[in-house]
Amino acid sequence: MKALFIGGIKSGKSINAQNYILKLSSSKPCYLATTEFIDAGMKERIKEHKKNRRDKFNTIEESLKIYETIKANKTSVLVECVSMWINNMFHHGFDIEDMKKELFRVLGLDKTIVFVLNDVGSGIIADNKLARDFVDASGILSQLIAQNCDEVYHTIAGISTRIK
C-alpha cells in the first residue's frame, strides 16, 4: 500500500498523513524525517512536528538516501516530506533524473509507504531559475508518485479528500 498526501504549506497534510499511517500500521511505524536543519525558523517547524508525533513513531533522519533507509526498515514508513527531500537533493548537486531514479526504487518496494508533499505548483512562475527548477521537479515527481500510489489525498484547511 502506498499513499500520497499533497497540499499547501500548513494545510494539515502532515497530521492527516500521520493519523492515516497509524491506522494502517500494526506496529509502530517509521517517520522518515528528510529536513536538514537550515535556520532557527526550520528548527521551530521541526520541533512542532516532533511534538505532534510524540512517541507514536520511530524517527529516522535521512535527508538524501531515502531508498536505502526505507528498504532497511521493517515497518511501514511515513516520508515527511518529499518537498524537503527535493530541496536537499538540489542543494547537494543532484538533478531531476537522480531524484526520479531514487523514487522509482522506493516505489518498487513491497511495503506500506505514505508520502507527504507540498503542492507548490498553483502559484505564479517564479522569477529565478532555482525556484522554477524546484517547482518543476516537484510537479514532475508528484505525478510520478501519484501514478504509483494506491491512494492520493489532497489536503486543504485540514481536510484530506481522496482523489485517487
C-alpha positions as a LaTeX table, in Angstrom:
\begin{tabular}{lrrr}
\hline
Residue & $x$ (\AA) & $y$ (\AA) & $z$ (\AA) \\
\hline
Met1 & 0.00 & 0.00 & 0.00 \\
Lys2 & 1.31 & 3.39 & $-0.99$ \\
Ala3 & $-0.42$ & 6.72 & $-0.43$ \\
Leu4 & 0.34 & 10.38 & $-1.11$ \\
Phe5 & $-0.88$ & 13.36 & 0.92 \\
Ile6 & $-0.42$ & 16.56 & $-1.07$ \\
Gly7 & $-1.45$ & 20.08 & $-0.17$ \\
Gly8 & $-0.26$ & 23.57 & 0.55 \\
Ile9 & 2.01 & 24.54 & 3.42 \\
Lys10 & 0.18 & 24.30 & 6.76 \\
Ser11 & $-2.80$ & 22.66 & 5.04 \\
Gly12 & $-2.95$ & 19.82 & 7.57 \\
Lys13 & $-1.49$ & 17.17 & 5.28 \\
Ser14 & 1.23 & 16.09 & 7.72 \\
Ile15 & $-1.03$ & 15.42 & 10.68 \\
Asn16 & $-3.58$ & 13.68 & 8.44 \\
Ala17 & $-0.83$ & 11.51 & 6.92 \\
Gln18 & 0.39 & 10.65 & 10.42 \\
Asn19 & $-3.09$ & 9.63 & 11.54 \\
Tyr20 & $-3.58$ & 7.64 & 8.32 \\
Ile21 & $-0.40$ & 5.57 & 8.66 \\
Leu22 & $-1.05$ & 4.97 & 12.36 \\
Lys23 & $-4.42$ & 3.41 & 11.45 \\
Leu24 & $-2.78$ & 1.22 & 8.78 \\
Ser25 & 0.12 & 0.01 & 10.90 \\
Ser26 & 0.04 & $-3.00$ & 13.19 \\
Ser27 & 3.31 & $-1.87$ & 14.83 \\
Lys28 & 4.98 & 1.49 & 15.46 \\
Pro29 & 5.66 & 3.00 & 12.01 \\
Cys30 & 8.83 & 4.74 & 10.91 \\
Tyr31 & 8.82 & 8.51 & 10.48 \\
Leu32 & 11.45 & 9.29 & 7.85 \\
Ala33 & 12.35 & 12.94 & 8.51 \\
Thr34 & 14.05 & 14.44 & 5.46 \\
Thr35 & 14.51 & 18.03 & 6.63 \\
Glu36 & 18.00 & 19.35 & 7.20 \\
Phe37 & 18.50 & 21.97 & 9.91 \\
Ile38 & 18.75 & 25.17 & 7.90 \\
Asp39 & 17.94 & 28.00 & 10.29 \\
Ala40 & 16.11 & 28.88 & 13.53 \\
Gly41 & 12.73 & 29.01 & 11.75 \\
Met42 & 13.20 & 25.49 & 10.41 \\
Lys43 & 14.24 & 24.34 & 13.87 \\
Glu44 & 10.87 & 25.56 & 15.20 \\
Arg45 & 8.97 & 23.70 & 12.45 \\
Ile46 & 10.86 & 20.51 & 13.26 \\
Lys47 & 10.10 & 20.98 & 16.96 \\
Glu48 & 6.37 & 21.31 & 16.15 \\
His49 & 6.43 & 18.12 & 14.05 \\
Lys50 & 8.20 & 16.21 & 16.84 \\
Lys51 & 5.58 & 17.41 & 19.32 \\
Asn52 & 2.74 & 16.26 & 17.04 \\
Arg53 & 4.09 & 12.74 & 16.58 \\
Arg54 & 5.25 & 12.25 & 20.21 \\
Asp55 & 6.29 & 8.64 & 20.79 \\
Lys56 & 3.96 & 7.12 & 18.20 \\
Phe57 & 6.74 & 6.73 & 15.60 \\
Asn58 & 10.30 & 5.50 & 15.35 \\
Thr59 & 12.02 & 8.52 & 13.82 \\
Ile60 & 14.89 & 8.21 & 11.38 \\
Glu61 & 16.52 & 11.34 & 9.97 \\
Glu62 & 17.83 & 10.98 & 6.42 \\
Ser63 & 17.92 & 13.90 & 4.03 \\
Leu64 & 19.13 & 12.19 & 0.83 \\
Lys65 & 19.28 & 8.37 & 0.70 \\
Ile66 & 15.64 & 7.57 & 1.23 \\
Tyr67 & 15.63 & 4.28 & $-0.70$ \\
Glu68 & 18.25 & 2.60 & 1.48 \\
Thr69 & 16.60 & 3.90 & 4.64 \\
Ile70 & 13.12 & 2.72 & 3.68 \\
Lys71 & 14.37 & $-0.63$ & 2.39 \\
Ala72 & 16.22 & $-1.33$ & 5.66 \\
Asn73 & 13.16 & $-0.52$ & 7.78 \\
Lys74 & 10.89 & $-3.43$ & 8.70 \\
Thr75 & 7.73 & $-1.39$ & 9.35 \\
Ser76 & 5.52 & 0.98 & 7.39 \\
Val77 & 7.15 & 4.33 & 6.59 \\
Leu78 & 5.92 & 7.91 & 6.51 \\
Val79 & 8.15 & 10.06 & 4.29 \\
Glu80 & 7.97 & 13.60 & 5.67 \\
Cys81 & 8.47 & 15.29 & 3.41 \\
Val82 & 9.26 & 14.78 & $-0.26$ \\
Ser83 & 9.43 & 18.55 & $-0.82$ \\
Met84 & 12.30 & 18.95 & 1.62 \\
Trp85 & 14.00 & 15.92 & 0.08 \\
Ile86 & 13.80 & 17.60 & $-3.36$ \\
Asn87 & 15.28 & 20.75 & $-1.83$ \\
Asn88 & 18.12 & 18.74 & $-0.26$ \\
Met89 & 18.83 & 16.88 & $-3.49$ \\
Phe90 & 19.18 & 20.13 & $-5.44$ \\
His91 & 21.28 & 21.67 & $-2.66$ \\
His92 & 23.69 & 18.73 & $-2.76$ \\
Gly93 & 24.08 & 18.81 & $-6.55$ \\
Phe94 & 21.65 & 16.11 & $-7.68$ \\
Asp95 & 19.29 & 16.63 & $-10.62$ \\
Ile96 & 15.75 & 15.58 & $-11.50$ \\
Glu97 & 16.94 & 12.35 & $-13.13$ \\
Asp98 & 18.71 & 11.34 & $-9.90$ \\
Met99 & 15.51 & 12.04 & $-8.00$ \\
Lys100 & 13.39 & 10.01 & $-10.42$ \\
Lys101 & 15.74 & 7.03 & $-10.12$ \\
Glu102 & 15.64 & 7.15 & $-6.32$ \\
Leu103 & 11.84 & 7.45 & $-6.25$ \\
Phe104 & 11.34 & 4.61 & $-8.76$ \\
Arg105 & 13.42 & 2.41 & $-6.45$ \\
Val106 & 11.35 & 3.49 & $-3.42$ \\
Leu107 & 8.07 & 2.97 & $-5.25$ \\
Gly108 & 9.20 & $-0.53$ & $-6.23$ \\
Leu109 & 9.49 & $-1.64$ & $-2.60$ \\
Asp110 & 6.82 & $-4.02$ & $-1.35$ \\
Lys111 & 5.82 & $-2.18$ & 1.80 \\
Thr112 & 3.43 & 0.43 & 3.12 \\
Ile113 & 4.76 & 3.91 & 2.42 \\
Val114 & 2.92 & 7.20 & 2.90 \\
Phe115 & 4.41 & 10.27 & 1.22 \\
Val116 & 3.82 & 13.91 & 2.20 \\
Leu117 & 4.42 & 16.58 & $-0.45$ \\
Asn118 & 3.78 & 20.31 & $-0.69$ \\
Asp119 & 1.69 & 21.40 & $-3.64$ \\
Val120 & 3.80 & 24.31 & $-4.90$ \\
Gly121 & 2.59 & 24.45 & $-8.49$ \\
Ser122 & $-0.52$ & 26.59 & $-8.07$ \\
Gly123 & 1.22 & 29.95 & $-7.91$ \\
Ile124 & 2.94 & 32.19 & $-10.38$ \\
Ile125 & 6.02 & 31.29 & $-12.40$ \\
Ala126 & 8.99 & 32.18 & $-10.21$ \\
Asp127 & 11.43 & 34.91 & $-11.22$ \\
Asn128 & 14.57 & 32.80 & $-10.67$ \\
Lys129 & 15.88 & 29.56 & $-12.15$ \\
Leu130 & 16.33 & 27.68 & $-8.87$ \\
Ala131 & 12.74 & 28.31 & $-7.79$ \\
Arg132 & 11.43 & 27.34 & $-11.25$ \\
Asp133 & 13.53 & 24.16 & $-11.21$ \\
Phe134 & 12.18 & 23.28 & $-7.76$ \\
Val135 & 8.55 & 23.84 & $-8.76$ \\
Asp136 & 9.04 & 21.87 & $-11.99$ \\
Ala137 & 10.73 & 18.98 & $-10.16$ \\
Ser138 & 8.01 & 18.97 & $-7.51$ \\
Gly139 & 5.30 & 18.79 & $-10.17$ \\
Ile140 & 7.03 & 16.04 & $-12.16$ \\
Leu141 & 7.82 & 13.97 & $-9.07$ \\
Ser142 & 4.34 & 14.42 & $-7.59$ \\
Gln143 & 2.91 & 12.96 & $-10.80$ \\
Leu144 & 5.33 & 10.04 & $-10.64$ \\
Ile145 & 4.45 & 9.32 & $-7.01$ \\
Ala146 & 0.70 & 9.73 & $-7.53$ \\
Gln147 & 0.68 & 7.40 & $-10.55$ \\
Asn148 & 2.36 & 4.71 & $-8.45$ \\
Cys149 & 0.28 & 5.13 & $-5.29$ \\
Asp150 & $-2.85$ & 3.21 & $-4.44$ \\
Glu151 & $-4.42$ & 6.28 & $-2.87$ \\
Val152 & $-3.85$ & 10.04 & $-3.22$ \\
Tyr153 & $-5.29$ & 12.67 & $-0.86$ \\
His154 & $-5.46$ & 16.42 & $-1.47$ \\
Thr155 & $-5.49$ & 18.42 & 1.76 \\
Ile156 & $-6.85$ & 21.90 & 2.30 \\
Ala157 & $-7.94$ & 23.56 & 5.57 \\
Gly158 & $-7.17$ & 20.37 & 7.50 \\
Ile159 & $-9.44$ & 18.20 & 5.36 \\
Ser160 & $-7.95$ & 15.47 & 3.20 \\
Thr161 & $-10.10$ & 14.42 & 0.25 \\
Arg162 & $-9.32$ & 11.22 & $-1.59$ \\
Ile163 & $-8.71$ & 11.97 & $-5.27$ \\
Lys164 & $-7.43$ & 8.54 & $-6.24$ \\
\hline
\end{tabular}
